[in-house]
Amino acid sequence: MGDHDLVRLAEKGGLYLSENQKDILDTITTFNLRARYDDYKNRLKRYDMELMEFEGRYGMSSDLFYEKFEAGKIGDEMDYFEWSGLIELRRDLLNKMIRTDSKTMLRRIYL
């Protein structure tokens, strides 16, 4: 995943920034992270709904399914690969949300 901290990117690029410019870039970065976070929340809701459909269809939780799938104790139907991929997408999205939330909270503390 790319780095979205504009001050850090500018500094990596060798640009000199005044304190005012850093403040402006910090504000823009925080705005971008917040906007992205709302998109993440919407995607998470969609993933959760799709996972619930699989759980209802196959009568087991996604956690139990994933454990069996990864251990090779369940078949290799195409649905299982889709279900597994969806679980991984959800996990990755949650990690992004945690990182985004952490960055936003840090900005609030230090700005």
N, C-alpha and C positions, 0 to 999 in steps of 0.2 A: 504494500500500500504506500502511496506517495505521501510525502510530508506536506501538511497543509498549513504550517506555521509560516506566515509570510515574512516575518522578521527573520526567522532562522534561514529561510531560503535566500533572502536578500544578503544576509551575512555570509552564507556559503558562497554566494556569487561574487563576493568581494565588494559589495556596495556599502558605502558609508551612509548611515542613516542618523539624522538628528533625533533627539528624544521625541519631538513632536511627530516626526514621520513614523517612529516606532509605535507611538501611541495610536496613530491612525491605522497602521497595519494590524496592530493587535485588535483593534475594534472590528476591522473587516474580517479578520480570522475568526473571532468569536462569533460574529454574525453568520459566517459561512458554516461554522460547526453547528450552530443552533438550527439552521435551515436543514442541514443534512440530517441532524438528529430526528427531526419530524418525519423525514422520508424513511429513516430507519424504523421508527415506530410503526409506520403504516405497513412497511414490508414485513415486520415481525408479526403483526396481526394476520396478514395474509398467509404467512408460513404456518402460523399456529392453526388457522382454519384448515389448511391443506393437510397438516399432520393429523388433525382430529378426524378427517375423512379416512385416512389410511388406518388409523387406530380402530375406527368403527367397522371398516371393511374387513379387517383381519383379526379383530378381537384381542388386541394386545397393545400395551403402551409402546410409544416410540422408543423409550429407553430399553425395554425388554427386547423389542425387535432389533434394535441396533446392536445390542450385545450378542444376540444370536447370529445376526447377519455377519458381523465382524469375525465371529468364531467359526463361521462356515457351517453352522448348525441349522440353517434354513435354506430353502431352495434358491434358485437363481432366476426367478421370474423378473420380467422387466419392471413391474411395479416395485419390487424390492430395491432395485437400483435407484429408481426415482425417489422412493421413500428415504433411502440412505442418503442420497444427495441432498434432499430437502433438509434432513436433520443436520447435515454438515453446513449447509447454507445458513441455517438458523443459528448454529453455534458460532460461525464466523461473524454473522451480523451482531450477535450479542457482544462478542469481543470488540467489535468496532464501536458499538454503543458505549461500552465501558470506557474505552480509550477516549472517545469524544467527550463523554461526561466528565472524565477526569481532567482533560485539558480545559474544559469550560470552568470547572470548579477551581482549578489552579489559577486561571486568569482572574476570576473574581477575588481570590485571596490576594494576589499580587498586584492587581491594578488599582 
